[in-house]
Amino acid sequence: MPVQEKVLIVEDEENALMGLAELVSGWGYRTDTARDGLEGLERAQAWQPGIVLTDLKMPRMDGLELLERLGELKQQDQTVIVITAQGSIEQAVEAMKIGAYDFIQKPIDPNRLRSILANASRQRETQQELEVTRRKLRDTGVLGPLVGASKRMQELFGLIERVATSNVSVLITGESGTGKELVARTLHDLSPRKNKPFVAVNCAAIPETLIESEIFGHERGAFTGALERRAGCFELAEEGTLLLDEIGEMPVGTQAKLLRVLEDRKLRRLGSKIESPVDVRVLAATNKNPDDAVADGHLRGDLYYRLNVFNIHMPPLREHKEDVPAIVDSMLRDMNQKHDRQVVGISDEMLGRLMVYDWPGNVRELRNTVERAVILCGEGYMDSRHLPPGFGSKPVRQSFDQDANVIQLEVGTTVDEAERRLIIKTLESTNNNKTKAADILGISLKTLHNKLKEYGSASSSSDAAEE
């Protein structure tokens, strides 16, 4: 913690105000107090605290207005933590949307408050490091593992920078292969939690019977086969960041338990009667439209509201193809090192073919293409000889407007048979990529697998192409 960090405490209830001031001072912070938002604004301008700890419900000026007014004072750089009564999570989320770093519920847990203050102090150090990152971003169009100098990507990088140092939940959306996990890792690496664990879990890849154990952990004997206590993803990510990928594939019952952890900041392992506090920043990602997932009942509306404090949407590669040369150059350096090759560049003719391709698999497909070319080329310049056979000749599009993708149904065809033909044809159009096929069909990957099992021989389609 920086020496003598200044904390301004704004609270209209006298006993609570004095108690908080004494508690926070005992942890080595310099403190000052204010009895409502208006006085708090005046003290913040005069005293210039690094952290403002404020109640939300106060006379004359409430905590939300104080937060907004502090945000208007561009010359000041305060980190705001809000105090909220139980049952007022919506207000706390609203405060975080307009700039609060974190929130804590009454009655205040001293250990939780101390942890939040320590993280807020580290955030201020991280802000200084971000200044170096911003200069690099302006010069080279690079933000961590993300590459892009286009206007679209520069706007995205700016949003990532602003959100990274807060403690808010972020919902990352975008098509499969656009780099959603890279965004999550960048948010972690630019946050005060960067030296703590980053844990990513794919909700679609875990069987429904095991997902609660994976996320929340379990006690010995909690269920058949639970031979010993096991920590879940929340505990593994303690003080760090947890990414819940494909959140819409999480069973609805598990979503309810996740929502409770997010709101109460307490965790109970399966088979345990004890709740333990958790300090984890939660990020979520999905390649589905979250509004549609809520409407279809696959994603709880209250959980969506809680996770979607900020939304970061990764654009498909076809919408910022001007970044392809820079992305290829970055990948080239990585692949040379990974495979011990000495490829120095790419021919103009090959680059031209990469630029006109629509990249239905997005950056992931581009990476696979570059990796293959680097391995085949070995040294010198890559050219079109090193592209996959038939590259670009049959671009995969997520529509059915071409003759090759038209299904003809005779009168009398049953609904089950029509469904079977549609699924098989969609798999053919995506080269047996089940993840893409499920996206196009508007069903979950799990549902697609179940359908293929019903069709028997159709389920023998290669799993190697799955993402």
N, C-alpha and C positions, 0 to 999 in steps of 0.2 A: 504493500500500500504506500502511495506517495506520502511523504512526511507532512503531517498537519493538513490533510485534505479538508476543505471547508464544506460543511453540510448545513444547509438552511432547512429548518423543520417548520412546516406551516400546518397548524392544527388549532381549531377553535375551542376544543375542550381543554381546560387549563391543566387538569391532572395528567391527562394523556400527553400533553405538550411537554410538561416538566419531566415526566417519566422517560419519554423518548430522548429528550436532550441529555438527561443524566446517563442513559444507557449508551447512546452513541458517543458521548464524550469519553466514557470509560473505555471505548475501543481505540482511542487515540486520535479521534477526529476533532477539529475545531467546530463548534456549533454556534448557531444563532437561531432565534425563534421569531415567529410571526403568528398572529392569532386569526388571520383570515387571508384570503387571496390578495386583496388590495394592499395590505401591509406587507405581504410576502413579495409582491412585485416591487415595492419600494425598497425593501431590504436587499432583494436580489440585485437591483441596479446599483445600490450603494456599496454592498459588501462583496459582490462578485463571487458567490460560492461556486464550487465545482459541481456540487450535487444539491438538488432540491428534493426534499422528501415532503410530500403534501397530501393532506386529506382531500377527498373529492367533494364532500358535502360541507360547505361553509357559508356563512353569511357574507353579504356585500359582493364578494367575487368567489365563485366556487373553483375547485381544482382544475376543471377542464378549461375554464376561461383563463386561469393563471398559466396553464400550459401553453395555450394559444398565444397569449401575450408575451411570454418568454421567447417563444419561437419567432416572434416578430422583431425581437431585439437582436439583429444580425451580429452586433459586435460581441454578444455574449455567447458562451458555449457551455451551457449547463446541461447536466444529465438529470432528468426528472424521473422520480419514482413515486407512484401514486399509492395511497392507502384507501382501501375500499371496504365497505361492510360486506358481510357474508350475504350471498344472494344477489350481488351487484356485479357479477362477472361481465355483463354486457357493457357497463360503464367503463370497467377497466380495459376491456378490449378496445372500446372507442378511444380511450386515452392513448393507448399504444398506437392506434392508427394515426393519431395526429402528433406523435413524437415522443411519448413516454418511453423510457427505457424498460421498465418492468413495473409490476404491481405486487402488493402484499395485502392480504386480507386481515381484518380484525376478527378475533383478538390476535395481535401480532406475535408471531413466533420469533423470539430473539435470534435463534440460530439461523433462521431463514433470512431475517433482516440483515444480519451480519454478512451472510454470504452474498446477498444482493449488493450491498454497499461495496464489498471487496471487488465484485465483478465490475461494478460501475467505475471504480477507481482504475481498474486495469483497462477499461474501455478508453479512458482518456489518454493513456499511453498508446493504445492502438491507433487512435486518431492521428497522432504524430507520424506513426509509421505509414499510415494511409497517404499522407502527403507525398511521400517518396513514390508510392504506388501510382498515384495520380499523374505524377510527372512522367513515369515510365509509360503509363497508359496513353498519354497525349503524344508521346514520341514514337511509340512502336505499335500501338493497337493491341496490347497484350494485357490481360488481367488473369494472373495465375495460369491455369491450364487453358483458359479461353482465349481465342484469337479472333480479331475482327476490327477493321478500321472503318467499316461502313457506318452510316448514320444510325441504322437500326441497332447494330451491336454496340456502338458508343453510348446510345441511350440506355441500353440494357446494362452495360458496365456501370454507368452512373447510378442506376437504381440499386444494383448489387452493392456498390460502395456505401450508399446511404443506409441500406438496411442491415448490412453485415454487422455493424458495431452495436446494434440494439439487441434486445433479448426476445423480440417478437417471433411468433410462428410465421412461416412463409410457405405458401403453396406454390409449387413449381409445376407449370403445365407446358405441354408441347408434344409434338408427335414423337413416336419412338425413334431413338437414334439422334435426337437433337442435342443431347448433352446435359440432361437435367441433373444427373448425379455430379457432373463437373461443376454446375452452378452451386449445388449443395456444398461440395468440398471447398469451393471458393468462399462461400459465405462463412464457413467454419474457419478457414485459414486467415480470413480478414477480421475475425472476431476476437474478443478477449479470451475466448475458450480455445484458441488455436493450439495450445500446448496440452490440451486434454483430449480424450478419445473422440474420434469420429466413427460412428457405427451406422452402417446402412443395412436395411433389411428389405427384401422384396416380398411384399405381402402376397403376391400372386404365386410365388414359388413354394410357399409353406402350406402343407395340408391343413385343412380347417381344424382337424382334431389337435394339432400341435401349435397353432399360431399363438394362443394365449400364453402357453408355456414359454415360447420363444421370446415373446415381448415382455411379459411380466415376471417370468421365472416361476419356479415351483419348489415346494418343500418335498422332502423324502416321503413317499407314500401318498402323495396327492392324487395319484391315479395309477392304474396298472402300468408297470414299467418304470415308474419314478423311483429309482433305487437310491438316489442321493439328491441333496439340495442342489439346485441349479440357478445361477443368476440369469435374469433375462436381459434383453437389449437395453432396457432403461438403466439397469444397474451397471452394465458394461460401459454405458456412455456417461456415467456420473460426472458432472461438472463439464461435460463436453456437449456434443451435438448428435442427435439421433435423426436419421433420414428414414421415413416410412415411404418406400417406393411403391407405386401402384396402390395407393390408399383405398381406391374404390373396390379393390378385390378383397379387402378385409371383411370378414363376417360382421353383420350388423350388430350382433351381440357383443363382439369384441370391441367394436367402435364405441359402444356405450361405456365400457370400462375404460377405454382410452380417454374419452371425454372427461371422465371423473378424475383421472390422473392429471390431465392438463389443467383442470380447474382447481383441484385441491392441492396439487403438487405433492401428493402422497401416493405410495404404491403398496399394494398387498400381493405377495406371491400367491400362486395357487396353493391351496391347502394351509394357508397361514391365517391366523386371527389378528396379526399385528400389522399395522400400517407404518411404513417408514417414509420419511421425507425424501424427495428426489430433486435434484438440481440439474435439469437437462433441457437444452433448447431443442425443440421438435420442429423438423422440417418435413414436409410431405410432397410427394410428386405423383403425377398421373398423366397418362397420354390420352385420357378421355376428356370430354367436355364435362367439367364438374357440375354444372347446372343440370345437364342431362342426367348425370349419375344420381343427383338428388331427386330429380323428378321420377326416375325409374325405381327409386328405393334402394339403390346400391350404396349410396352414401348418405349418412344421416345429415339432415339439414343443420342441426345444432353443432355437430362436429365440423362440418364445412365452414360454418360461421367462425368457429373458434380457431381453425387452422388458417383460414384465409384472411388473416390480419393484413398481410401483404401478398400480392400475387406477382410472380415473375413468369412471364410467358416466353419460352424459347422459340424463336421463329424457325420454320423449316429452312433448310439450306437453299432451296430454290428461290426463296425470297430475299436472299442476300448473297447471290452468287459472286458478287464482286470481291468477296472475302476468300474465295477458293484459292487463289495463288498464295496468299499469306498462310492459310491453313495448311496447304500442301507443303510449303517451305518448313513450317514448324514440325509437321509430321515427319518430313524427310530427315530432319536432325535426330528425332527420336528413333526412327527405324534404323538408321545407320548405326546408332549406338547399340540398339537392341539386338541386331542381327550381324553386327561386325561387317558392315558393308561400307563402300566408299562412293556412294552415288552423289554426284555434285549438283544435279539439277534435273530439270524436266524440259523436254523439247517443246517448242512453240506449238507444233502440231498436236501433241498429246494434251497440252494445256488447253488448247482450243476445244478438243473433244470433251474434256472435263467441264469446261465452262458452259457448253450447250446442253449437257445432260441435266435432267430434272432431279436426280438424287432422291428417289422415293424413300431410301433408307437413311437419308440425311448424313450427318457428319460421320456416323458409325460406318455407313457404307463407303464413304470417301476414304476413311481410315483403312478399311479392309482392302480397298483398291490400291491405295498407295503402298501398303505393306507388301502386297503381292508383287507389285512392280519393283519395289526395292530389292526383294529377294531374288527375282528373276534377273534383274539388271546387274546387280553386284557392284558395278563401278561405272563411272562416267555419267552419261545423261540417260534418263528414262525416256522411252518414246512409246508410240502406240503399240509396238510389238509386245510390250509388257502388260497391256491391258487384258482383262479376261476375254475369252472368246465371245464374240457377239456383243461386246460392250456397246450400249447405246442404241442397238438396232431395234430392240423391243422394250422401250421404256415402260416400266410398270407405273400405272396411274391408279389412283384410288377412285375410279369411276368405271362405268360400264357402257361407255358411249362408242366403243369400237366394235366392229363386227366380231373380232376374235373373242370379245368378252360378252357376247349376247347369248342368252339362254332361250331356246325355243321350247315352249311347253304346249303339248297337245291338249285339246279339250278332254277332260276325263282324268288328267293327271292328278294323283292325290296330293294333298298338302305335304305329307311326309316325303313323298318322292320329289316334289318341287324343292323342298328344303334341302334334301340330299344333293340334288344337282347343283343348287346354288353354292353350297359349301364346297363341294369338290371343284367346281369351276373357279371359285375364288381362290382356293389353294393353288390351283394350276397357274392362275394369273400372278401369284406372288412367289412363284418358284418354291412352293411348299413352306413358305414362311408363315407359321401358324399365328405369330403375334400380329403381323400385318393383316392376315386374313381376318382375325377376330376384330381388329380395328374397323376394317371395311364393313364387316357384317353387323357391327354394333353389338357384339356379344362379348362376354368375358372369355379369356383364354381357357378357363376351367370348363365353361359350357362347350366350347369348341372341342376340347378333348373328349368330353362325354359323348358328344354327337358322333365323333369319329369312331369311338368304341362301338357305338350302335351299328355303324356301317360296316364293321368287320374289316375287310381288306383295305378300305380307305385309310384305316388307322396306321397302315404300314408306311405312310408317307414319311420321308426322312425327317428326323428331329434335328438333324445337324444344322438346318437353316434357321432354327428358332433363335430369337434374340434373347 
